[in-house]
Amino acid sequence: VFIAQSRASGSHRDVEDEELTRIFVMIPKSYTEEDLREKFKMYGDIEYCSIIKNKTTGESKGLGYVRYLKPSQAARAIEECDRSFRAILAEPKNKSSESFEHDYYSNNTRQEPRASTLPFCVQPEFCSFEKNENRIQESVSKRLSVVSRLPFIQEQLFALFDLVPGLEYCDVQRDPYTNSGYAVIQYSTAASAIYAKYKLHGFEYPPGNRLTVIFLEDGSDSSE
């Protein structure tokens, strides 16, 4: 459906704009759009910057958007910018931006994120494991395990996970004793793996068959 939508619209860029090229950041209220551009231009070509303001007073809310020309540039900005910016991928414009901004702000001002989590790993959607106090914090990595009750077709699964930039390999493994599907996915960055897990865990593929996506230990330092 995602690919079909892209082809029908006549521009893959439109889909990328919504999902992968726009980041959401927390900034000092004194920042202007030019200040924001200056801080983030080192990570890639910026299409626009905007600061969210109070509709009544015109005062900055201390939040902003930066949109890059390429998904890889947005991913680099998320990974390399100062942690004080709390950078994450922005919600698509067709979703409620006000509720997204409110949830983001309340989650980021409640407490400082632990040193063992990624800088943008503060949204409940990205870090559902943080909400469960009875569960040990999940170890984040660049490698994912994908399980389903139906077998996978290598080309189809690769195409699905390749929608998120940075896919390095997709290894479908078959169990001769069962008809279930199992695959190992690896991305070039932890940011891409987190986003893929966020988008595809619980996704029905094919319809009626839910995918289970979890992190696999890849030997990297999870504190990064």
N, C-alpha and C positions, 0 to 999 in steps of 0.2 A: 504494500500500500504506500509506503514511504517513497519507494522508487517510482511508482506509477504517478504519484502526486507531483514529483519532481519533473517527470517528462511531460506531463499534461500542462504544467505551468509554463513550460518552455524555458525555464531557467533553474538550473541546479543551485545557482547562487541564492535564490529566494529561500530555499529550504535551509541552506547553510546559515543564512542570516538569522533565521528563527532559532536554530538549535546550537550552533557551534562557533559563531564568530562574535557574539556579543557577551561581554562580561559585566558583572555587577560588583561594585566596590564601595567600601566605606572610606570616606575622606573627611578631612577637616572642614568645618563649615565655612572657613575663610577661603577655600579653594574656588577659583574661577575655572571655566571650561578650558582656558589656555593653560592653567596650572596642571589640570588633569591630563591634558594632551602631552604636556612636557614630561610628566612622570612616566607615561606609558608608551611614548613613541619609540623608545629603544627596543621594544619587543616586536615591532612590525609596523606595517602601513595602516594608519588609522583612518577609517572612513568618517567617523564623527565621534564626538564626546558630548555628553549631556549631563547636567546636574539636576537632581530632583529637588524641586522647591515647594515650599508651602504655598498653596493656591491663594490663600488669603493675604499673607504678609509678604510673599515673595522671597522669604528667607530660605537659604539652603538647608536641606534636611540632613546634610552630611552623607549623602548617598549619590552615586552616579553610575552612568553606563559608558562603556568604551566599546565601540564596534570596530573590528579589524576586517581587512579584506580576505584573510585566510583563516581557517580553523586552527592551523598550526601556530599562527601568531597569537591567537587568543589563549591557546593551551600553554604557550611559552610564558605569556604574561601572568597567568594564574600560578604557574610553578615558580617563577623567578622573582616576582614583585615582592616588596616588603610585606611581611605578614600582617602589619597593621592595617593594610588595605582590605583584608578578609575577602579576597577575590574569589568569585565563583562564576560559573556559567549562568547567564541570565535566563529567566523564563521566557518562552516565546511570547511575542507581542499579543497573540490572540488569547492569552490567559490573563487572569486578573492581576495586573501589575501592582495595584495598591495592596492587595493581600500578601503578595510575594514580598514587597518592600517592607511591610509591617512585620511579617514573620522573620525575615532576614535581620531586621534591625533589633527586634526583641531577643532573638537568639544570640546575636553578637554582642549585645550590651549586658546580657545577664551575667556572663563570666568569661574569663579568658580561656581559650581552648587549651587543652593539655598539650604538652610539648610533643607527645607521641602521635598527635594527629596532624593531618595535612592542614595548611593554612586556610583552605576554603571548606574544610570538612566540619562545617558548623550548622548546616541546614539539616533538619530531621530527615529529609528525603535522602541525603547523601550518607548519613551516618545513623541509620536506624538502630544500629547496635549500641549506640551511646544512650538510647532512651531506656534500655532494659538494664536495670541496676543489678539484676541477678545473673547477668551473662557477662563473661569475660570479654573485654574489648577485642573486636575482630582485628586481626593483623592485615593491614593493607599491603598489596603488592601489585606488580604489573601483570601477574598471571591469574587467569580465572579458570574455574572448573564449571562446565556446563553439563547438566544432567536432565534427561527427559525420559518418559516412559515409552517413547517411540524412537526408533533408530534415526540417526542424522544422515543427511546427504552432504558430503564434504563441500561441494560447490555452493549449495544453498546456505549452509551455516556460515561459510566464509563471507558470502555476500551480505548476510545480515549483520555480522559483527564488523564488517568493513565500513559500515555506515559511520562508525566512530573513527576519526583519524588516528593513525599510529598503529594499526594492526600489523604485527610482525609475523605471526603464524597462527594457523587453526588446524589442530591435529585431532581428527575424529578417530576414536578407538571403538572397536566392536567387541562385545562380549558374546562368545559362541554359545553360552548357556542361557542367555536371556535375550529379549527383543528390545531392551532399553537402549537409550542413546547416551553416550558419554564423549566429551571433547575437552581439550585443553586449549585455551586461548591466551595469547600473550600480546601485550601492547608495548610500545617503545617507552611509554611513561605511565606512572601510577595514575596521573590525572585522567588519561584516556580509559584506563581500566575501571576506575571509580565511576566514570560517566556511563560506561557500557553496562556495568552492574546495575546502576541506578535506573537506566532505561529498559534493560532487557530481563532483569530478574522478575519472574512472574508473567512475562510476555507469552502469549499463546501462539506457538509456532510448531506445526500448523494449528489453525483454530481448534480449540478444545484441548490442546496439549501444552501445559504450562512448563516453561523452562525454569530450572533452578540454577542460579548463577552465584557462585561464592568465590572468595579469594583463595588462591593457592600460594603457599610459601615459595618464593623464588630466590631466597638467599640474600635479598637486598636488605638494607637497613630501613626498617619500617618507620623510624623516627623522621626520615626525610619526607 
